[in-house]
């Protein structure tokens, strides 16, 4: 390689990074001001939990999640990464991954049994392993959520309820619930929407309360670690996991970041749904 191309390479990399940043508009909801990623991560350093709401199938969302994680790590903060994508019964495999005890092919197999599109999350898993950052399997087992979605929380047996938050109901007065109901009615008839939506809502609430419980449990054991939680948008809004944390008496300081999409633009959310909105 000649000297000129060698000198140009850092400039080209910087220009590429700047071009990527140009497509991201970070808005602080408290005052509507546009800020940059360093300012966002500086604010995040004061929170126990940084909750990022994503659209699972958008690659740029996962790139932004990793950018936030990397920026916090660069500040020498002890971190843990919480994952909606992994059910609690896979915690041992996550521990084995971050500690270097299993190969990527084994992790991929575990992930695929829980979720889809491993490649979307691959760089986050690799970063966690490289830096030995613990990962938390936050989600409630799929078969439990599925049973609630079809038959309601009351259908669970005493054994199935073990380890779950006590009592789960659909709070129709919750602004998040009202938005979900509007969406649900678009895909179901009004006649079917009643009990079907109640069960669906209870399943969503169970996910929220279950993930909140698992976050609180981890923080109780590791209070020195800042948790970066990665979930779908509707689990990250303040009326979801953060509210469930508060209901359970948790004192965690939570910062919420929502990654916008054409399907969920800024106007979709209540004013107090998040601390920051990122238009990708």
C-alpha positions as CSV (number, residue, x, y, z in Angstrom):
1,X,0.0,0.0,0.0
2,X,1.4,3.4,-0.9
3,X,1.9,6.2,1.7
4,X,-1.1,8.3,0.4
5,X,-3.7,5.6,0.8
6,X,-2.3,4.7,4.2
7,X,-2.7,8.4,5.3
8,X,-6.2,8.5,3.8
9,X,-7.5,5.4,5.5
10,X,-8.1,7.0,9.0
11,X,-9.8,10.0,7.2
12,X,-12.1,7.6,5.3
13,X,-13.0,5.7,8.4
14,X,-13.8,8.9,10.2
15,X,-15.9,10.1,7.3
16,X,-17.8,6.8,7.3
17,X,-18.5,7.1,11.0
18,X,-19.7,10.7,10.5
19,X,-22.0,9.7,7.7
20,X,-23.5,7.0,9.9
21,X,-24.0,9.5,12.7
22,X,-25.7,11.9,10.3
23,X,-28.6,9.4,9.9
24,X,-29.2,9.4,13.7
25,X,-31.1,12.2,15.4
26,X,-31.1,11.8,19.2
27,X,-33.8,13.9,20.9
28,X,-34.0,14.5,24.7
29,X,-37.6,14.4,25.5
30,X,-37.4,16.6,28.6
31,X,-36.7,19.7,26.5
32,X,-36.8,18.5,22.8
33,X,-33.1,19.3,22.3
34,X,-31.0,17.3,19.8
35,X,-27.9,15.9,21.4
36,X,-25.1,13.5,20.3
37,X,-24.1,10.0,21.5
38,X,-21.4,11.1,23.9
39,X,-23.8,13.4,25.7
40,X,-26.4,10.6,25.8
41,X,-23.9,8.2,27.3
42,X,-22.7,10.8,29.8
43,X,-26.3,11.1,31.0
44,X,-26.6,7.3,31.1
45,X,-23.7,6.9,33.5
46,X,-25.9,8.1,36.3
47,X,-28.5,5.4,35.8
48,X,-28.6,1.9,37.2
49,X,-30.6,0.6,34.2
50,X,-30.3,1.8,30.6
51,X,-33.3,0.3,28.8
52,X,-33.2,0.4,25.0
53,X,-36.4,-0.3,23.0
54,X,-35.7,-1.8,19.6
55,X,-37.4,-3.2,16.6
56,X,-36.0,-6.7,16.5
57,X,-35.6,-7.0,12.7
58,X,-33.8,-3.7,12.0
59,X,-30.0,-4.0,11.8
60,X,-29.3,-0.4,12.6
61,X,-31.1,-0.7,15.9
62,X,-28.7,-3.4,17.0
63,X,-25.7,-1.3,15.8
64,X,-27.0,1.6,17.9
65,X,-27.4,-0.7,20.9
66,X,-23.8,-1.9,20.5
67,X,-22.6,1.7,20.1
68,X,-24.3,2.6,23.5
69,X,-22.8,-0.4,25.2
70,X,-19.3,0.3,23.7
71,X,-19.5,4.0,24.8
72,X,-20.4,3.0,28.4
73,X,-17.7,0.4,28.4
74,X,-15.1,2.9,27.2
75,X,-16.0,5.0,30.3
76,X,-14.7,2.0,32.4
77,X,-18.1,1.2,33.8
78,X,-18.9,-2.3,35.0
79,X,-21.7,-3.5,32.8
80,X,-24.2,-6.3,32.4
81,X,-26.3,-6.8,29.3
82,X,-29.9,-7.9,29.7
83,X,-31.7,-9.7,26.9
84,X,-35.4,-10.1,26.2
85,X,-34.4,-12.6,23.6
86,X,-33.2,-15.2,26.1
87,X,-35.4,-17.1,28.5
88,X,-34.4,-17.5,32.2
89,X,-33.7,-21.2,31.8
90,X,-30.8,-20.4,29.4
91,X,-28.8,-18.4,32.0
92,X,-26.2,-21.0,32.5
93,X,-25.5,-21.1,28.7
94,X,-25.1,-17.3,28.7
95,X,-22.7,-17.6,31.6
96,X,-20.7,-20.3,29.8
97,X,-20.6,-18.0,26.7
98,X,-19.3,-14.9,28.3
99,X,-16.8,-17.0,30.4
100,X,-15.5,-18.7,27.2
101,X,-16.6,-22.2,28.1
102,X,-18.7,-22.8,24.9
103,X,-18.2,-22.2,21.2
104,X,-20.2,-19.8,19.1
105,X,-21.9,-22.7,17.3
106,X,-23.3,-23.8,20.7
107,X,-24.5,-20.3,21.6
108,X,-26.1,-20.0,18.2
109,X,-28.1,-23.2,18.8
110,X,-29.3,-21.9,22.2
111,X,-30.2,-18.6,20.8
112,X,-32.1,-20.1,17.9
113,X,-34.2,-22.2,20.4
114,X,-35.2,-18.9,22.0
115,X,-35.3,-16.3,19.2
116,X,-34.6,-15.8,15.6
117,X,-32.0,-13.8,13.5
118,X,-28.9,-14.6,15.5
119,X,-26.8,-12.5,13.1
120,X,-28.7,-9.4,14.1
121,X,-27.3,-9.8,17.6
122,X,-24.0,-11.5,16.9
123,X,-21.8,-8.4,17.3
124,X,-23.3,-7.8,20.7
125,X,-22.6,-11.3,21.8
126,X,-19.0,-11.2,20.5
127,X,-18.4,-7.9,22.3
128,X,-19.7,-9.3,25.6
129,X,-17.5,-12.3,25.3
130,X,-14.4,-10.3,24.4
131,X,-14.8,-8.1,27.4
132,X,-16.3,-10.7,29.8
133,X,-19.5,-8.7,30.2
134,X,-22.2,-10.7,32.0
135,X,-25.4,-11.3,30.0
136,X,-28.8,-11.7,31.7
137,X,-31.5,-14.0,30.4
138,X,-34.5,-11.7,31.3
139,X,-37.5,-13.3,29.6
140,X,-40.2,-15.6,31.0
141,X,-40.2,-19.1,29.5
142,X,-42.0,-19.1,26.2
143,X,-44.5,-21.9,27.1
144,X,-45.7,-20.0,30.1
145,X,-46.2,-16.8,28.1
146,X,-48.0,-18.8,25.3
147,X,-50.4,-20.4,27.8
148,X,-51.3,-17.0,29.3
149,X,-51.8,-15.5,25.8
150,X,-54.3,-18.2,25.0
151,X,-56.0,-18.8,28.3
152,X,-55.1,-16.0,30.7
153,X,-52.9,-15.8,33.8
154,X,-55.5,-17.6,35.9
155,X,-54.9,-20.8,33.8
156,X,-51.4,-21.3,35.2
157,X,-50.9,-24.0,37.8
158,X,-49.2,-23.3,41.2
159,X,-46.1,-24.9,39.9
160,X,-46.0,-22.8,36.7
161,X,-46.4,-19.6,38.8
162,X,-43.3,-20.4,40.8
163,X,-40.6,-17.7,40.2
164,X,-43.1,-15.4,38.5
165,X,-44.4,-12.1,39.8
166,X,-47.6,-12.5,41.9
167,X,-50.7,-11.7,40.0
168,X,-50.8,-10.4,36.5
169,X,-53.7,-8.4,35.1
170,X,-54.4,-6.2,32.1
171,X,-54.4,-2.5,33.1
172,X,-56.6,-0.9,30.4
173,X,-56.0,2.5,31.9
174,X,-52.3,2.2,31.1
175,X,-51.5,4.5,28.1
176,X,-49.3,1.7,26.7
177,X,-52.2,-0.7,26.9
178,X,-54.5,1.7,25.1
179,X,-52.0,1.9,22.2
180,X,-51.7,-1.9,22.1
181,X,-55.5,-2.2,22.0
182,X,-55.8,0.1,19.0
183,X,-53.2,-2.0,17.2
184,X,-54.8,-5.3,18.2
185,X,-58.2,-4.2,16.9
186,X,-56.8,-3.5,13.5
187,X,-55.9,-7.2,13.2
188,X,-58.8,-8.8,15.1
189,X,-62.6,-8.4,14.9
190,X,-64.2,-6.3,17.6
191,X,-66.2,-9.4,18.7
192,X,-63.0,-11.4,19.1
193,X,-60.9,-8.6,20.5
194,X,-62.4,-8.6,24.1
195,X,-61.1,-11.8,25.8
196,X,-58.4,-12.3,23.2
197,X,-57.0,-8.9,23.9
198,X,-57.2,-9.4,27.7
199,X,-55.2,-12.6,27.4
200,X,-52.7,-11.0,25.1
201,X,-52.4,-8.0,27.4
202,X,-51.9,-10.3,30.4
203,X,-49.1,-12.1,28.5
204,X,-47.4,-8.8,27.6
205,X,-47.8,-7.7,31.3
206,X,-46.3,-11.0,32.4
207,X,-43.3,-10.4,30.1
208,X,-42.9,-6.9,31.5
209,X,-43.2,-7.9,35.2
210,X,-41.1,-11.0,34.7
211,X,-38.3,-9.1,33.1
212,X,-38.5,-6.4,35.7
213,X,-38.3,-9.0,38.4
214,X,-35.2,-10.6,36.8
215,X,-33.5,-7.2,36.4
216,X,-34.2,-6.4,40.1
217,X,-32.9,-9.8,41.2
218,X,-29.7,-9.4,39.2
219,X,-29.1,-5.8,40.5
220,X,-29.7,-7.0,44.0
221,X,-26.8,-9.5,43.6
222,X,-24.6,-7.2,41.6
223,X,-25.4,-3.6,42.6
224,X,-22.1,-2.3,41.2
225,X,-23.0,-3.2,37.6
226,X,-24.9,-1.0,35.3
227,X,-27.5,-3.0,33.3
228,X,-28.1,-2.3,29.6
229,X,-31.4,-4.0,28.9
230,X,-32.3,-4.8,25.2
231,X,-36.0,-5.3,24.6
232,X,-38.8,-4.6,22.1
233,X,-40.0,-1.0,22.1
234,X,-43.3,-1.8,23.9
235,X,-41.5,-3.5,26.7
236,X,-39.1,-0.5,27.2
237,X,-41.6,2.4,27.4
238,X,-42.0,3.8,30.9
239,X,-45.4,2.3,31.3
240,X,-44.0,-1.2,30.8
241,X,-40.8,-2.6,32.5
242,X,-39.9,0.6,34.4
243,X,-43.5,0.8,35.8
244,X,-43.3,-2.8,36.9
245,X,-40.0,-2.1,38.6
246,X,-41.6,0.7,40.6
247,X,-44.7,-1.4,41.5
248,X,-42.3,-4.0,42.9
249,X,-40.7,-1.4,45.1
250,X,-37.4,-1.3,43.1
251,X,-35.4,1.9,43.6
252,X,-33.4,1.4,40.3
253,X,-32.8,4.7,38.4
254,X,-33.9,3.8,34.9
255,X,-33.1,5.7,31.7
256,X,-35.2,4.8,28.6
257,X,-34.1,5.1,25.0
258,X,-36.5,4.3,22.2
259,X,-35.3,3.6,18.7
260,X,-37.9,4.9,16.3
261,X,-39.2,3.2,13.1
262,X,-41.7,4.1,10.4
263,X,-44.1,1.8,12.2
264,X,-43.5,3.6,15.6
265,X,-42.5,7.2,14.9
266,X,-42.1,9.8,17.7
267,X,-45.8,10.7,17.6
268,X,-46.7,7.1,18.6
269,X,-45.4,7.6,22.1
270,X,-46.7,9.5,25.1
271,X,-44.5,12.5,26.1
272,X,-43.2,10.7,29.1
273,X,-42.7,7.3,27.5
274,X,-38.9,7.7,27.2
275,X,-36.0,9.9,28.1
276,X,-34.5,9.8,24.6
277,X,-35.8,9.1,21.1
278,X,-33.4,8.1,18.4
279,X,-34.6,8.6,14.8
280,X,-32.7,6.1,12.7
